[in-house]
Amino acid sequence: VDFVKWFSELNKDSGSVAGGKGANLAEIFNLKVPVPPGFVVTAQAYNYFIEKAGIAKKIYDLLDGLDYEDTKTLNDATVKIRDMIVKSEMPKEMESEIVEAYDILSTERNSLESGDVHMILKNAAEPIFVAVRSSATAEDLAEASFAGQQDSFLNVKGKSELIKHIKKCFASLFTARATYYRSKKGFEHAKVSLAVVVQKMIDSYKSGVIFSQDPTNRTQNIIMEAVWGLGEGIVSGRITPDSYTVSSDME
């Protein structure tokens, strides 16, 4: 099992390994668009983790025959599942590969040329802050959008914190909202996996979101929204952003 893949090893067709977010980030990274460097804890690593931890069958048994319209039953079941995932120990072979990748990312050099790894580790710097971002294998599809349904975490620092937050991302595949949505859209829970993007944090001066077409479908306009600092304020809805509307003819 490949537990870790670097952006340089992936592309837009890597959704089954890196999830939608990971695949698209890798694609633009390899097009030389300025993207903070990072790696992906693969969807296969997630599957390996829940199998080796002995919780896969327990998870799907809890969901089998569940009344998804009963809010309390759904909440209780998903709370149990998330608790199981977060409290399970990550297999050592998987953890060590993730930690080694984090050590490499924490150095000034991010070259992965043959023979460089041990030299990089020997000169490793202070652990860096990273973003730990969920990337589901069923994400941004034509018939369903799972975007925003799983958790992401900013400013994570240190090996133990990294492993803890990766498990929190895994667990967020089973929020009541995400579980209900999969059921309604006819996706089998066992066939949806979750990759985790681990990406170097940047000191953001301002951040924004661009919609190539008005998401309300009322116009063909391009919508841009922006805030000072990190973009978390926009996507969380906590900050009312500055908003700009541009016609599709750029007039």
SVG drawing of the C-alpha trace seen along z (x, -y; Angstrom):
<svg xmlns="http://www.w3.org/2000/svg" viewBox="-37 -47 60 54">
<polyline fill="none" stroke="black" stroke-width="0.4" points="0.0,0.0 1.2,-3.5 0.5,-5.5 1.9,-8.7 2.1,-10.4 3.7,-13.7 2.0,-16.3 4.7,-15.7 3.5,-12.0 -0.1,-12.8 -2.4,-14.6 -6.0,-15.4 -6.7,-11.7 -5.5,-10.6 -8.9,-11.0 -9.1,-7.4 -5.8,-7.8 -5.8,-11.5 -9.5,-12.4 -10.9,-15.3 -9.0,-18.1 -5.7,-16.3 -5.8,-15.4 -6.7,-19.0 -4.0,-20.5 -1.4,-18.1 -2.5,-19.0 -2.0,-22.8 1.2,-22.2 2.7,-20.3 1.6,-23.1 3.9,-25.3 1.1,-27.4 2.3,-28.7 0.9,-26.1 2.4,-25.5 4.2,-22.1 2.6,-19.1 1.8,-15.4 -1.3,-13.3 -2.1,-10.5 -3.8,-8.2 -7.3,-6.9 -5.7,-3.4 -4.0,-4.4 -7.4,-5.3 -8.7,-1.8 -5.6,-0.2 -6.0,-2.1 -9.7,-1.1 -9.0,2.5 -5.8,2.9 -7.5,1.1 -10.3,3.7 -13.0,1.1 -14.2,1.4 -16.8,4.1 -18.0,2.3 -18.5,-0.9 -20.5,0.7 -22.5,2.8 -23.6,-0.4 -24.7,-1.9 -26.4,1.2 -30.2,0.8 -29.9,-2.5 -33.0,-4.8 -31.4,-7.9 -34.5,-10.0 -34.3,-9.4 -32.0,-12.3 -31.1,-11.0 -30.3,-7.5 -28.2,-8.9 -26.3,-11.2 -25.7,-8.5 -24.3,-6.1 -22.0,-8.6 -20.7,-9.9 -19.8,-6.3 -18.0,-5.8 -16.0,-9.0 -15.0,-8.2 -13.8,-4.7 -11.7,-6.2 -10.0,-9.0 -9.3,-6.6 -7.8,-3.8 -4.0,-3.5 -2.5,-4.1 -0.4,-1.2 3.3,-1.9 4.4,-1.4 1.8,-3.9 2.6,-6.4 6.3,-6.3 5.9,-6.9 3.7,-9.9 6.1,-11.3 9.0,-10.9 7.1,-12.8 6.4,-15.6 10.1,-15.7 11.0,-16.2 8.3,-18.9 9.8,-20.6 13.1,-21.3 13.9,-24.1 14.4,-21.7 11.5,-19.8 13.4,-18.0 12.7,-14.3 15.5,-13.3 17.1,-9.9 19.5,-9.9 18.4,-13.2 16.1,-11.9 18.6,-10.9 20.6,-14.2 17.4,-16.2 16.4,-14.4 19.9,-14.8 19.5,-18.6 15.9,-18.7 14.7,-22.1 12.1,-23.0 8.7,-21.2 6.5,-23.5 2.9,-24.4 0.7,-22.6 -2.8,-22.5 -4.4,-19.0 -7.2,-18.9 -9.8,-16.2 -10.1,-15.0 -12.9,-12.4 -12.7,-10.1 -16.4,-11.0 -15.9,-14.8 -17.0,-17.4 -18.8,-14.9 -21.2,-15.9 -24.1,-14.2 -23.2,-15.1 -21.0,-17.5 -19.4,-16.5 -17.3,-19.6 -17.1,-21.1 -18.7,-18.1 -15.4,-16.8 -13.1,-18.6 -9.9,-20.5 -7.5,-21.9 -5.1,-24.8 -1.8,-25.6 -1.1,-22.0 2.4,-21.6 4.4,-18.6 4.3,-14.9 1.8,-13.8 -0.6,-16.7 -0.3,-15.8 -1.3,-12.1 -4.2,-13.2 -5.6,-15.6 -5.2,-13.1 -7.4,-10.7 -9.9,-13.6 -10.1,-14.1 -10.7,-10.3 -13.5,-10.5 -15.2,-13.5 -16.2,-11.1 -18.8,-10.0 -20.4,-13.3 -24.2,-12.9 -24.5,-15.4 -22.0,-13.6 -23.4,-10.1 -27.0,-11.2 -26.0,-12.8 -24.2,-9.7 -27.3,-7.6 -29.6,-10.0 -27.3,-10.0 -27.1,-6.2 -23.4,-6.0 -22.3,-2.9 -20.4,-3.9 -17.8,-1.2 -17.0,-2.4 -16.2,-6.0 -12.7,-6.6 -10.9,-9.7 -7.5,-11.0 -5.8,-13.7 -3.8,-16.6 -0.9,-17.8 0.2,-21.1 2.7,-23.7 1.0,-26.7 1.7,-30.2 1.5,-33.5 -1.5,-34.7 -1.9,-38.5 -5.3,-38.1 -7.4,-35.2 -10.3,-34.7 -12.6,-32.4 -13.5,-32.8 -16.6,-31.2 -16.2,-31.0 -19.9,-31.3 -22.5,-32.8 -23.4,-29.9 -27.0,-31.1 -27.3,-30.5 -29.0,-33.9 -26.3,-35.3 -23.2,-34.2 -21.1,-36.6 -17.8,-35.7 -18.1,-36.1 -15.0,-36.9 -15.0,-37.1 -12.0,-38.1 -11.0,-38.6 -7.8,-39.6 -5.6,-36.8 -6.5,-33.1 -9.5,-32.0 -11.0,-30.1 -13.2,-33.0 -14.9,-32.8 -15.5,-29.1 -16.7,-28.9 -19.1,-31.7 -17.8,-33.5 -16.8,-36.6 -18.8,-38.6 -16.3,-39.0 -15.7,-41.8 -17.6,-40.7 -16.8,-41.6 -18.9,-40.8 -17.3,-40.7 -19.1,-40.0 -18.0,-36.9 -16.7,-39.2 -14.5,-40.8 -16.2,-44.2"/>
</svg>
